[in-house]
Structures are given as structure tokens and as C-alpha cells.
Amino acid sequence: MILFISGLAIVMIASSHSADKKVYETARLKNEVNEMRSAFIDGRSKLMQLKMESAVVGKMKEKGLSPSVIPPKKIKVKSQN
């Protein structure tokens, strides 16, 4: 009877340790997801800054280019049918 109770106690302790490992793993993964989400948002905001017209104009001025003062004209192509 004592061996049976000791066996059950060992199984219970092992199960408890396994559950604790899963809880710690879940917390670690949750922190990792939050870090990745933060990095994604940071990258997206940097991309939005780079895509702004003022940023593009500034980069082009460094290379000696400037925006056109003449507006573009629409080209209409007529079908030959």
C-alpha cells in the first residue's frame, strides 16, 4: 500500500512539474509575440515615414533631382477597331 501511495505521489509531482513548464513556456512565447508585434509596428511606422512625399523629395534633392513644376498630361490611346 505504501509503494502504491508513493508511486501516486511521484506521478502527481511529475504532472505538476510538467504543468509548470507549460505555463512558463506560454509566458515566454507571449513575451516573444509582444516583442515581434512591437518590432512590426516600429518597422511599419518607419516605412510610412520613408514613403511620405517630403521624405522622397528630400532624398532626391541630395542627388540633384527636383520635382517637376509642369503637371503631367494624360495620354489617350484610340483603338484601331
C-alpha positions as CSV (number, residue, x, y, z in Angstrom):
1,M,0.0,0.0,0.0
2,I,2.9,2.4,0.9
3,L,4.5,1.7,-2.5
4,F,1.2,2.4,-4.3
5,I,0.8,5.8,-2.5
6,S,4.5,6.6,-3.1
7,G,4.0,5.9,-6.9
8,L,0.9,8.1,-7.0
9,A,2.9,10.9,-5.2
10,I,5.7,10.6,-7.8
11,V,3.2,10.7,-10.7
12,M,1.5,13.8,-9.1
13,I,4.8,15.6,-8.6
14,A,5.8,14.8,-12.2
15,S,2.5,16.1,-13.5
16,S,2.8,19.3,-11.5
17,H,6.3,19.9,-12.9
18,S,5.1,19.3,-16.4
19,A,2.2,21.8,-16.0
20,D,4.6,24.4,-14.6
21,K,6.9,24.0,-17.6
22,K,4.0,24.6,-19.9
23,V,2.9,27.8,-18.0
24,Y,6.5,29.2,-18.2
25,E,6.7,28.3,-21.9
26,T,3.4,30.0,-22.6
27,A,4.5,33.2,-20.8
28,R,7.8,33.2,-22.7
29,L,6.0,32.8,-26.1
30,K,3.6,35.6,-25.1
31,N,6.5,37.9,-24.4
32,E,8.1,37.0,-27.7
33,V,4.9,37.7,-29.6
34,N,4.7,41.1,-27.9
35,E,8.3,41.9,-28.9
36,M,7.7,40.9,-32.5
37,R,4.5,42.9,-32.7
38,S,6.4,45.9,-31.4
39,A,9.1,45.4,-34.0
40,F,6.5,45.1,-36.7
41,I,4.7,48.3,-35.7
42,D,8.1,50.1,-35.5
43,G,9.1,48.9,-39.0
44,R,5.7,49.9,-40.4
45,S,5.9,53.4,-39.0
46,K,9.5,53.8,-40.4
47,L,8.2,52.7,-43.8
48,M,5.4,55.2,-43.7
49,Q,7.9,58.0,-42.9
50,L,10.1,56.9,-45.9
51,K,7.1,56.8,-48.3
52,M,6.0,60.4,-47.5
53,E,6.4,62.8,-50.4
54,S,8.5,65.2,-48.3
55,A,11.0,62.4,-47.5
56,V,11.3,61.4,-51.1
57,V,11.8,65.0,-52.2
58,G,14.5,65.4,-49.6
59,K,16.3,62.3,-50.8
60,M,16.1,63.3,-54.4
61,K,17.4,66.8,-53.6
62,E,20.5,65.2,-52.2
63,K,21.0,63.5,-55.6
64,G,20.4,66.8,-57.6
65,L,16.8,66.0,-58.7
66,S,13.8,68.1,-58.1
67,P,10.0,67.7,-58.6
68,S,8.6,68.8,-61.9
69,V,6.7,72.1,-62.0
70,I,4.8,71.0,-65.1
71,P,1.9,68.8,-64.3
72,P,1.7,65.5,-66.2
73,K,-0.6,65.2,-69.2
74,K,-2.9,62.3,-69.8
75,I,-2.3,60.3,-72.9
76,K,-5.3,58.8,-74.6
77,V,-4.8,55.9,-77.0
78,K,-7.5,55.3,-79.6
79,S,-8.3,51.8,-80.6
80,Q,-7.9,50.9,-84.3
81,N,-11.1,48.7,-84.4
